[in-house]
Amino acid sequence: MIRLLVLVLLAANVLYWGWSHWLRDEAPRLVAPDATTATTSTTSAAATAPAAPCTSLGPVREEVRAMEVEQLLRDMQLAPLRRAITVEVPDGWWVYVTSADAAAQARAVRNVQNAGIRDAFAMPDDPDFRVSVGLFTDESRAEARATAVRQLRLQPVVAPRTRQETTFWLELPGTAREAVDLAHLAAEGVDTSAIRVESCEDADEVSIDTITPTGATATEGAESAAV
C-alpha cells in the first residue's frame, strides 16, 4: 500500500514538472513594433491621402470688381483669398529701322520723313540707333508700313509689343469646383463671361497668351502714338 502511494506521488511530480516546463516554453512574448516599419507605414498613408480641394475663380481685370466678387463669395459662406497676377499681354506691333551710328540714324529719319512718314523719329540714347517708323494695333498695317520703308532701301523690323496687365484671382481653399456656382454671381450682376472656375493648380499654369518682344518694349512704344 505504501509502495503504491509512493508511485502515485512520484508520477504526479513528473507530470507537474513536464506541464510546468511546457507552459513556460509556449507562453506568448510581447515584441515592440519596429520603429522603421511604423514610420514607413505612416508616411505611406500620408502620401496616399487625397489632397484637400482648392478652387480658383478668375481672371477679374479690375480690383474693385474683384473685391465685389470676394464679398459675394463670403455671403455664400465661403472664405476667398484674393491675389493679383501680372502678365505680359500683346499690345500691337512696332516697325523700326536699325542704324550703324548716329549719323546713319539721322539720315534714316530724314529719308523716312521726306517719304511722307511723319510719325518717324529717332530713338534717344538707343545703342542700336533705331528709328521708329510706326506703331500699329493691326499686324497687316504694320507689314504695309514695313513694305513702304523697304522701298527707301532700308531694312525695317516688325516686332510685337507687349504691356503688363494685372488681373485678380480668388482662391477658395477647401472648396471643390463643383461647389462654386457662377450663376449665383451672375444673378448678383457680376459679368461672369470671362471668369473661369479652375483648380488652384490649373489657375497657376493658365495665363493670357503672351508674346515676347524682339525689339520694342512697352516703355519704348509709349513714346509714340499708335496708328
C-alpha positions in Angstrom: 0.0 0.0 0.0 2.8 2.4 0.9 4.7 1.5 -2.3 1.6 2.3 -4.4 1.2 5.7 -2.7 4.8 6.5 -3.4 4.5 5.6 -7.0 1.4 7.8 -7.4 3.1 10.8 -5.8 6.2 10.2 -8.0 4.0 10.1 -11.1 2.2 13.2 -10.0 5.5 15.1 -9.6 6.7 14.0 -13.0 3.5 15.2 -14.7 3.6 18.5 -12.9 7.3 19.1 -13.8 6.6 18.3 -17.5 3.5 20.5 -17.6 5.2 23.5 -16.0 8.1 23.4 -18.5 5.8 23.0 -21.5 3.7 26.1 -20.3 6.8 28.2 -19.9 8.1 27.3 -23.4 4.8 28.1 -25.1 4.0 31.4 -23.3 3.4 34.3 -25.8 6.0 37.0 -26.0 5.2 40.7 -26.5 7.6 42.3 -29.0 7.7 46.1 -29.6 7.0 47.1 -33.2 9.9 48.1 -35.3 10.2 51.9 -35.4 11.3 51.9 -39.1 8.2 49.9 -40.1 5.9 52.2 -38.2 7.4 55.3 -39.7 7.2 53.8 -43.3 3.5 52.9 -42.8 2.7 56.4 -41.5 4.5 58.0 -44.5 2.8 55.8 -47.0 -0.6 56.6 -45.6 0.1 60.3 -45.7 1.3 60.0 -49.3 -1.9 58.2 -50.5 -4.2 60.6 -48.7 -6.2 62.8 -51.2 -5.1 66.4 -51.3 -7.5 69.0 -49.9 -9.6 70.6 -52.7 -8.8 74.2 -53.8 -10.8 76.2 -56.4 -9.8 79.4 -58.1 -12.0 81.9 -59.9 -10.7 84.4 -62.4 -9.5 86.4 -64.1 -11.1 89.6 -62.9 -9.5 92.6 -64.5 -10.5 95.3 -62.1 -9.6 95.2 -58.4 -12.9 96.9 -57.4 -14.8 94.1 -59.3 -12.6 91.5 -57.6 -13.5 92.9 -54.2 -17.2 92.8 -55.1 -16.9 89.1 -56.1 -14.9 88.4 -53.0 -17.7 89.8 -50.8 -20.4 87.8 -52.7 -18.4 84.6 -52.1 -18.2 85.5 -48.4 -22.0 85.9 -48.5 -22.1 82.3 -49.8 -20.3 81.2 -46.6 -17.0 80.7 -48.5 -13.6 82.1 -47.5 -11.9 83.5 -50.6 -8.3 84.7 -50.8 -7.7 87.4 -53.3 -4.3 87.5 -55.2 -3.0 89.6 -58.1 -1.2 88.2 -61.1 0.8 90.4 -63.5 1.4 89.0 -67.0 2.6 90.3 -70.3 -0.2 90.7 -72.9 0.0 91.6 -76.6 -0.2 95.3 -77.4 0.2 95.8 -81.1 3.2 96.0 -83.4 6.3 98.3 -83.8 8.1 98.9 -87.0 11.6 100.3 -86.7 14.9 100.5 -88.5 18.4 100.0 -87.0 21.3 102.2 -88.0 25.1 101.8 -87.8 25.7 105.1 -85.9 24.1 108.4 -85.0 24.8 109.9 -88.4 23.1 107.0 -90.2 20.2 107.3 -87.8 19.7 110.9 -88.7 19.8 110.2 -92.4 17.3 107.4 -92.0 14.9 109.8 -90.1 15.2 112.4 -92.9 14.6 109.8 -95.7 11.6 108.3 -94.0 10.0 111.7 -93.2 10.7 113.0 -96.7 8.8 110.0 -98.0 5.7 111.2 -96.1 6.0 109.0 -93.0 5.6 111.9 -90.5 5.5 109.8 -87.3 9.1 108.6 -87.7 11.6 109.6 -85.0 15.0 108.6 -83.7 15.0 106.6 -80.5 17.0 108.7 -78.0 20.0 107.0 -76.3 19.5 103.8 -78.1 22.6 101.6 -78.5 21.2 100.3 -81.8 20.5 103.8 -83.1 16.9 102.7 -84.0 14.4 104.8 -85.9 10.8 104.2 -85.0 8.6 104.3 -88.2 5.2 103.4 -86.7 3.2 101.7 -84.0 0.1 99.7 -85.1 -2.6 97.6 -83.5 -3.0 95.5 -86.6 -0.2 93.4 -88.0 -1.2 93.8 -91.6 -0.9 97.6 -91.4 2.5 97.2 -89.7 3.6 94.9 -92.6 2.3 97.5 -95.1 4.4 100.2 -93.4 7.5 97.9 -93.5 7.0 97.4 -97.2 6.9 101.2 -97.8 10.1 101.6 -95.8 11.9 98.9 -97.8 11.3 100.9 -100.9 13.6 103.5 -99.4 16.4 100.9 -99.3 16.1 100.5 -95.6 15.7 97.2 -93.6 12.7 97.6 -91.3 11.8 95.2 -88.5 8.3 94.4 -87.5 8.3 93.5 -83.8 5.4 92.6 -81.4 4.8 94.9 -78.5 3.6 93.9 -75.1 2.4 95.6 -71.9 1.9 94.4 -68.4 -1.6 93.7 -67.2 -2.7 92.8 -63.7 -5.6 90.5 -63.1 -7.1 89.1 -59.9 -8.0 85.6 -58.9 -10.0 84.4 -55.9 -8.8 81.2 -54.3 -11.1 79.0 -52.2 -9.0 76.6 -50.2 -11.0 73.6 -49.1 -13.7 74.1 -51.7 -14.3 71.8 -54.6 -15.0 73.2 -58.1 -18.5 71.6 -58.0 -19.5 73.7 -55.0 -18.9 77.0 -56.9 -22.0 78.3 -58.8 -21.3 81.1 -61.2 -25.0 81.5 -61.8 -25.3 82.9 -58.3 -22.7 85.6 -59.1 -24.4 86.4 -62.4 -27.7 86.8 -60.6 -26.0 89.5 -58.5 -24.9 91.4 -61.6 -21.4 90.1 -62.0 -20.2 89.6 -65.6 -19.1 86.0 -65.5 -18.5 85.6 -69.2 -14.7 85.8 -68.8 -14.5 84.1 -65.4 -13.2 80.6 -65.2 -13.5 78.1 -62.4 -10.3 76.1 -62.1 -8.4 74.1 -59.6 -5.8 76.2 -57.9 -3.0 74.2 -59.6 -4.6 74.8 -63.1 -5.1 78.5 -62.4 -1.3 78.9 -61.6 -0.5 77.4 -65.0 -3.1 79.3 -67.0 -2.3 82.9 -68.2 -3.2 85.1 -71.0 -1.3 84.4 -74.2 1.9 86.4 -74.3 4.3 87.4 -77.0 7.9 88.2 -76.1 9.0 91.4 -77.9 12.1 91.0 -80.0 12.6 94.8 -80.4 10.2 97.2 -78.8 9.3 97.3 -75.2 6.2 98.8 -73.6 8.3 101.8 -72.5 9.7 102.4 -75.9 6.4 102.0 -77.6 4.8 104.6 -75.3 6.9 107.3 -76.9 4.8 107.3 -80.0 1.1 107.3 -80.6 -0.4 104.1 -82.0 -1.8 104.3 -85.6 
